[in-house]
Amino acid sequence: MDKKELAKFIGNKIRYYRTKMNLTQDQLGEKLNTKKATISNYETGYRTPKQDDLFEIAHILNISIDDLFPKRHNKKSDITSIYDKLTPPRQKRVLDFATEQLDEQNNKVLHINSNNIVSEEVAVYGYASAGTGETLIDGVEFTTQYNGHIPNHDFALQVNGDSMEPMFEDKEIIFIDKTKQINSGQIGIFVIDGEAYLKKVFISDKGIRLVSLNSKYPDLHFDSSHDIKVAGKVIL
């Protein structure tokens, strides 16, 4: 619908609701603080009311401003309307099918293990050492089933080692928010000279200190002579 057609549509709607309220063009003009000729121009589509005037006209005619515009075809309304007409067993089939389609669209595969715990397939992009360092693999290294809530994340890694216990256990899957910036005191994935570490970081003018949560492991110190990169922040 072009501008001229829309103007005529709005004009016809104004005329329809005006006559429905038994108002003359003069009376509507007085309420709108304008002339009869202006109302006539609106109703013929010769002029389109400004936005403020449209709201005022809708208020005077006791309608919603949406009533002056063409109805948009809403596919969601069609789906809901059809669904509501189905019997409960058929509604369940529709819901099950729609859920299955959404899971396929999101590339998610759900499983239920022997303990009736729902698990979800996760792509793991490599390993992050909780100890001496691991090579961070670029690309999906393997997939695994993860029990529990999976947060929005950029990539997942598997922990190797126990230096970040008790917060992160050996072989645990962790989720990473990809970022190049991290604050002192946060836990992240750091690539030092090509090796990936899962550590808590403290930043100073001299460089960085990577701290293990397990007290039996010493702190690691790196200065500007090392190739230091931030791969991401661990989602806690």
Backbone hydrogen bonds in HBPLUS format (Angstrom, degrees):
<---DONOR---> <-ACCEPTOR-->    atom                        ^
c    i                          cat <-CA-CA->   ^        H-A-AA   ^      H-
h    n   atom  resd res      DA  || num        DHA   H-A  angle D-A-AA Bond
n    s   type  num  typ     dist DA aas  dist angle  dist       angle   num
A0006-LEU N   A0002-ASP O   2.90 MM   4  6.13 155.4  1.97 151.2 159.1     1
A0007-ALA N   A0003-LYS O   2.86 MM   4  6.07 155.1  1.93 146.6 153.3     2
A0008-LYS N   A0004-LYS O   3.04 MM   4  6.32 157.0  2.09 148.0 153.5     3
A0009-PHE N   A0005-GLU O   2.92 MM   4  6.14 152.5  2.00 144.2 152.4     4
A0010-ILE N   A0006-LEU O   2.89 MM   4  6.14 166.1  1.91 155.7 158.2     5
A0011-GLY N   A0007-ALA O   2.92 MM   4  6.08 158.2  1.97 143.8 150.6     6
A0012-ASN N   A0008-LYS O   2.90 MM   4  6.11 160.2  1.94 149.8 154.0     7
A0013-LYS N   A0009-PHE O   3.06 MM   4  6.32 151.1  2.14 145.3 153.4     8
A0014-ILE N   A0010-ILE O   2.89 MM   4  6.21 155.6  1.95 152.5 159.3     9
A0015-ARG N   A0011-GLY O   2.99 MM   4  6.26 163.4  2.02 152.5 156.5    10
A0016-TYR N   A0012-ASN O   2.89 MM   4  6.07 157.6  1.94 143.7 150.4    11
A0017-TYR N   A0013-LYS O   2.98 MM   4  6.19 173.6  1.98 156.9 157.0    12
A0018-ARG N   A0014-ILE O   2.87 MM   4  5.90 146.0  1.99 144.4 154.8    13
A0019-THR N   A0015-ARG O   2.96 MM   4  6.09 171.8  1.97 153.0 154.7    14
A0020-LYS N   A0016-TYR O   3.01 MM   4  6.12 143.4  2.15 138.5 149.5    15
A0021-MET N   A0017-TYR O   3.20 MM   4  6.32 134.1  2.42 131.2 140.3    16
A0021-MET N   A0018-ARG O   3.10 MM   3  5.29 134.0  2.32  99.0 111.0    17
A0023-LEU N   A0018-ARG O   3.07 MM   5  5.43 170.6  2.08 146.9 147.5    18
A0022-ASN N   A0019-THR O   2.97 MM   3  4.73 157.4  2.02  99.3 105.2    19
A0028-LEU N   A0024-THR O   3.00 MM   4  6.29 163.8  2.02 153.7 157.6    20
A0029-GLY N   A0025-GLN O   2.86 MM   4  5.96 153.6  1.93 143.8 151.9    21
A0030-GLU N   A0026-ASP O   2.90 MM   4  6.21 151.2  1.98 149.1 156.5    22
A0031-LYS N   A0027-GLN O   3.09 MM   4  6.36 161.7  2.12 148.1 152.3    23
A0032-LEU N   A0028-LEU O   2.94 MM   4  6.11 141.1  2.09 142.0 153.2    24
A0033-ASN N   A0029-GLY O   2.81 MM   4  5.81 103.0  2.41 132.8 151.3    25
A0034-THR N   A0029-GLY O   2.68 MM   5  4.79 174.0  1.69 145.1 147.3    26
A0033-ASN N   A0030-GLU O   3.05 MM   3  4.82 151.4  2.14  95.3 104.2    27
A0038-THR N   A0035-LYS O   3.17 MM   3  5.35 127.3  2.47  97.9 110.4    28
A0039-ILE N   A0035-LYS O   3.36 MM   4  6.80 156.6  2.42 146.4 151.5    29
A0040-SER N   A0036-LYS O   2.93 MM   4  6.24 157.3  1.98 152.1 159.1    30
A0041-ASN N   A0037-ALA O   2.90 MM   4  6.16 153.6  1.97 144.9 151.6    31
A0042-TYR N   A0038-THR O   2.94 MM   4  6.26 148.5  2.04 145.6 154.5    32
A0043-GLU N   A0039-ILE O   2.95 MM   4  6.22 161.3  1.99 152.5 156.9    33
A0044-THR N   A0040-SER O   3.01 MM   4  6.22 142.9  2.16 147.1 156.3    34
A0046-TYR N   A0041-ASN O   2.95 MM   5  4.99 121.7  2.29 150.5 158.0    35
A0047-ARG N   A0041-ASN O   3.15 MM   6  5.40 160.2  2.19 121.4 119.5    36
A0045-GLY N   A0042-TYR O   3.15 MM   3  5.23 143.1  2.29  98.0 108.9    37
A0053-ASP N   A0050-LYS O   3.04 MM   3  5.22 114.6  2.49 100.3 116.2    38
A0054-LEU N   A0050-LYS O   2.87 MM   4  6.17 150.5  1.95 155.7 165.4    39
A0055-PHE N   A0051-GLN O   3.10 MM   4  6.45 158.8  2.15 153.3 157.5    40
A0056-GLU N   A0052-ASP O   3.04 MM   4  6.30 153.9  2.11 142.4 150.0    41
A0057-ILE N   A0053-ASP O   2.76 MM   4  5.97 157.9  1.81 151.7 157.4    42
A0058-ALA N   A0054-LEU O   2.95 MM   4  6.14 163.3  1.97 148.6 153.2    43
A0059-HIS N   A0055-PHE O   2.95 MM   4  6.18 150.5  2.04 141.4 149.8    44
A0060-ILE N   A0056-GLU O   2.88 MM   4  6.16 160.0  1.92 150.8 155.8    45
A0061-LEU N   A0057-ILE O   2.88 MM   4  6.07 159.2  1.92 153.6 159.4    46
A0063-ILE N   A0058-ALA O   2.91 MM   5  5.09 173.2  1.91 150.7 152.9    47
A0062-ASN N   A0059-HIS O   3.16 MM   3  4.99 154.9  2.22  97.7 105.0    48
A0067-ASP N   A0064-SER O   2.90 MM   3  5.39 148.3  2.00 111.3 120.4    49
A0068-LEU N   A0065-ILE O   3.07 MM   3  5.59 160.7  2.11 112.5 118.6    50
A0069-PHE N   A0066-ASP O   3.13 MM   3  5.39 163.7  2.15 110.1 115.3    51
A0077-SER N   A0074-ASN O   3.09 MM   3  5.28 121.4  2.45  98.5 112.2    52
A0078-ASP N   A0074-ASN O   3.19 MM   4  6.62 150.5  2.28 145.1 153.1    53
A0079-ILE N   A0075-LYS O   2.93 MM   4  6.27 161.8  1.97 154.3 158.2    54
A0080-THR N   A0076-LYS O   2.92 MM   4  6.14 166.3  1.94 151.7 155.5    55
A0081-SER N   A0077-SER O   2.84 MM   4  5.93 156.4  1.90 145.5 152.6    56
A0082-ILE N   A0078-ASP O   2.98 MM   4  6.21 162.7  2.01 152.9 156.4    57
A0083-TYR N   A0079-ILE O   2.91 MM   4  6.07 164.6  1.93 151.6 156.5    58
A0084-ASP N   A0080-THR O   2.92 MM   4  6.06 158.2  1.97 150.3 155.4    59
A0085-LYS N   A0082-ILE O   3.09 MM   3  5.30 138.0  2.28 101.4 113.2    60
A0086-LEU N   A0083-TYR O   3.12 MM   3  5.42 155.4  2.18 108.5 115.9    61
A0090-ARG N   A0087-THR O   2.99 MM   3  5.38 118.0  2.39 111.4 126.5    62
A0091-GLN N   A0087-THR O   2.87 MM   4  6.12 151.6  1.95 155.7 164.6    63
A0092-LYS N   A0088-PRO O   3.01 MM   4  6.25 152.9  2.08 150.3 156.0    64
A0093-ARG N   A0089-PRO O   3.22 MM   4  6.56 150.2  2.32 139.4 146.8    65
A0094-VAL N   A0090-ARG O   3.03 MM   4  6.34 159.1  2.08 149.2 154.2    66
A0095-LEU N   A0091-GLN O   2.94 MM   4  6.22 161.4  1.98 151.3 156.3    67
A0096-ASP N   A0092-LYS O   2.87 MM   4  6.06 162.8  1.90 151.7 156.3    68
A0097-PHE N   A0093-ARG O   2.93 MM   4  6.10 162.1  1.97 149.6 154.5    69
A0098-ALA N   A0094-VAL O   2.88 MM   4  6.04 161.7  1.91 150.9 156.4    70
A0099-THR N   A0095-LEU O   2.92 MM   4  6.07 157.6  1.97 148.8 154.8    71
A0100-GLU N   A0096-ASP O   3.01 MM   4  6.21 156.5  2.06 144.6 151.0    72
A0101-GLN N   A0097-PHE O   2.92 MM   4  6.20 155.4  1.98 149.7 156.4    73
A0102-LEU N   A0098-ALA O   2.97 MM   4  6.21 153.6  2.04 146.3 153.2    74
A0103-ASP N   A0099-THR O   2.99 MM   4  6.25 157.3  2.05 149.4 155.2    75
A0104-GLU N   A0100-GLU O   3.02 MM   4  6.28 157.3  2.08 147.4 153.4    76
A0105-GLN N   A0101-GLN O   2.90 MM   4  6.11 155.3  1.96 145.2 152.6    77
A0106-ASN N   A0102-LEU O   2.98 MM   4  6.20 149.2  2.07 145.7 153.4    78
A0108-LYS N   A0103-ASP O   2.83 MM   5  5.06 170.7  1.84 155.9 154.5    79
A0107-ASN N   A0104-GLU O   3.02 MM   3  4.87 158.2  2.07 101.9 107.5    80
A0121-GLU N   A0109-VAL O   3.16 MM  12  5.65 155.1  2.23 153.4 161.1    81
A0111-HIS N   A0119-SER O   2.81 MM   8  5.12 161.8  1.84 149.6 153.0    82
A0119-SER N   A0111-HIS O   2.66 MM   8  5.12 167.8  1.67 154.3 158.5    83
A0113-ASN N   A0117-ILE O   3.24 MM   4  5.66 164.9  2.27 143.6 141.9    84
A0116-ASN N   A0113-ASN O   2.93 MM   3  5.35 153.0  2.01 123.8 124.0    85
A0120-GLU N   A0146-TYR O   2.92 MM  26  5.23 158.5  1.97 136.6 140.3    86
A0146-TYR N   A0120-GLU O   2.81 MM  26  5.23 161.3  1.85 138.6 144.5    87
A0122-VAL N   A0144-THR O   2.78 MM  22  5.44 162.5  1.81 161.7 167.7    88
A0144-THR N   A0122-VAL O   3.00 MM  22  5.44 152.2  2.08 145.9 154.4    89
A0124-VAL N   A0142-PHE O   2.80 MM  18  5.48 170.3  1.81 170.9 173.9    90
A0141-GLU N   A0124-VAL O   2.87 MM  17  5.89 149.4  1.97 142.7 152.4    91
A0142-PHE N   A0124-VAL O   3.25 MM  18  5.48 159.8  2.29 148.3 153.0    92
A0125-TYR N   A0156-ALA O   2.86 MM  31  5.97 162.5  1.89 160.4 158.9    93
A0158-GLN N   A0126-GLY O   3.07 MM  32  6.43 159.8  2.11 146.8 152.7    94
A0128-ALA N   A0158-GLN O   2.99 MM  30  6.16 159.7  2.03 149.1 152.2    95
A0160-ASN N   A0128-ALA O   3.10 MM  32  6.14 154.8  2.16 146.4 145.5    96
A0129-SER N   A0196-ALA O   3.25 MM  67  6.17 153.9  2.32 129.2 129.2    97
A0198-LEU N   A0129-SER O   2.82 MM  69  5.76 160.8  1.86 152.9 149.7    98
A0130-ALA N   A0160-ASN O   2.71 MM  30  5.65 172.6  1.71 156.1 153.4    99
A0134-GLU N   A0196-ALA O   3.11 MM  62  4.99 150.3  2.21 126.1 135.1   100
A0196-ALA N   A0134-GLU O   2.40 MM  62  4.99 174.4  1.40 156.5 156.5   101
A0154-ASP N   A0176-ILE O   2.88 MM  22  5.89 160.6  1.92 157.9 164.1   102
A0155-PHE N   A0176-ILE O   3.42 MM  21  5.45 156.4  2.48 139.0 143.2   103
A0176-ILE N   A0155-PHE O   2.85 MM  21  5.45 164.4  1.88 174.4 179.5   104
A0157-LEU N   A0174-ILE O   2.99 MM  17  5.47 157.7  2.04 150.3 157.5   105
A0174-ILE N   A0157-LEU O   2.86 MM  17  5.47 166.0  1.88 160.4 165.3   106
A0159-VAL N   A0172-GLU O   2.82 MM  13  5.33 165.1  1.84 156.4 161.4   107
A0171-LYS N   A0159-VAL O   2.75 MM  12  4.93 151.7  1.83 138.8 143.1   108
A0165-GLU N   A0162-ASP O   3.16 MM   3  5.42 165.1  2.19 114.5 115.2   109
A0214-ASN N   A0163-SER O   2.81 MM  51  4.85 157.1  1.87 148.6 140.7   110
A0168-PHE N   A0164-MET O   2.97 MM   4  5.32 169.8  1.98 126.7 129.3   111
A0172-GLU N   A0169-GLU O   3.09 MM   3  5.44 156.7  2.14 132.6 132.9   112
A0235-ILE N   A0175-PHE O   2.88 MM  60  5.67 174.2  1.89 162.7 161.6   113
A0177-ASP N   A0233-LYS O   2.83 MM  56  5.17 173.6  1.84 156.2 157.2   114
A0233-LYS N   A0177-ASP O   2.89 MM  56  5.17 163.1  1.92 144.1 144.7   115
A0186-GLN N   A0183-ASN O   3.14 MM   3  5.78 156.7  2.19 142.3 141.4   116
A0185-GLY N   A0201-VAL O   2.58 MM  16  5.41 167.0  1.60 164.8 169.4   117
A0201-VAL N   A0186-GLN O   3.03 MM  15  5.96 165.2  2.05 162.8 162.5   118
A0234-VAL N   A0187-ILE O   3.08 MM  47  5.88 162.7  2.11 135.7 140.9   119
A0188-GLY N   A0199-LYS O   3.00 MM  11  5.93 159.1  2.04 169.7 165.7   120
A0199-LYS N   A0188-GLY O   3.22 MM  11  5.93 157.4  2.28 162.2 167.0   121
A0189-ILE N   A0232-GLY O   2.87 MM  43  5.34 163.0  1.90 147.2 150.2   122
A0231-ALA N   A0189-ILE O   2.84 MM  42  5.31 157.5  1.89 149.7 154.6   123
A0190-PHE N   A0197-TYR O   2.91 MM   7  5.17 160.2  1.95 147.9 153.7   124
A0197-TYR N   A0190-PHE O   2.77 MM   7  5.17 149.3  1.86 143.3 154.0   125
A0191-VAL N   A0229-LYS O   2.85 MM  38  5.04 157.6  1.90 141.3 147.9   126
A0229-LYS N   A0191-VAL O   2.91 MM  38  5.04 145.4  2.03 140.1 150.2   127
A0192-ILE N   A0195-GLU O   2.76 MM   3  5.21 148.2  1.86 159.6 154.0   128
A0195-GLU N   A0192-ILE O   3.01 MM   3  5.21 169.5  2.02 115.7 118.5   129
A0193-ASP N   A0227-ASP O   2.84 MM  34  4.90 165.9  1.86 144.4 148.5   130
A0200-LYS N   A0211-VAL O   3.08 MM  11  5.04 175.4  2.09 149.3 149.2   131
A0211-VAL N   A0200-LYS O   2.73 MM  11  5.04 172.0  1.74 156.2 159.2   132
A0202-PHE N   A0209-ARG O   2.92 MM   7  5.12 141.3  2.07 141.4 152.9   133
A0209-ARG N   A0202-PHE O   2.82 MM   7  5.12 152.1  1.90 149.9 158.5   134
A0204-SER N   A0207-GLY O   2.91 MM   3  5.39 167.5  1.92 173.4 170.5   135
A0207-GLY N   A0204-SER O   3.25 MM   3  5.39 148.3  2.35 102.0 110.6   136
A0208-ILE N   A0222-PHE O   2.90 MM  14  5.48 160.0  1.94 160.5 165.6   137
A0222-PHE N   A0208-ILE O   3.02 MM  14  5.48 163.8  2.05 159.1 161.4   138
A0210-LEU N   A0220-LEU O   2.75 MM  10  4.99 160.7  1.78 152.0 156.1   139
A0220-LEU N   A0210-LEU O   2.90 MM  10  4.99 166.1  1.92 146.3 151.0   140
A0217-TYR N   A0214-ASN O   3.13 MM   3  6.09 168.4  2.14 130.8 132.7   141
A0226-HIS N   A0223-ASP O   3.13 MM   3  6.02 170.7  2.14 126.0 128.8   142
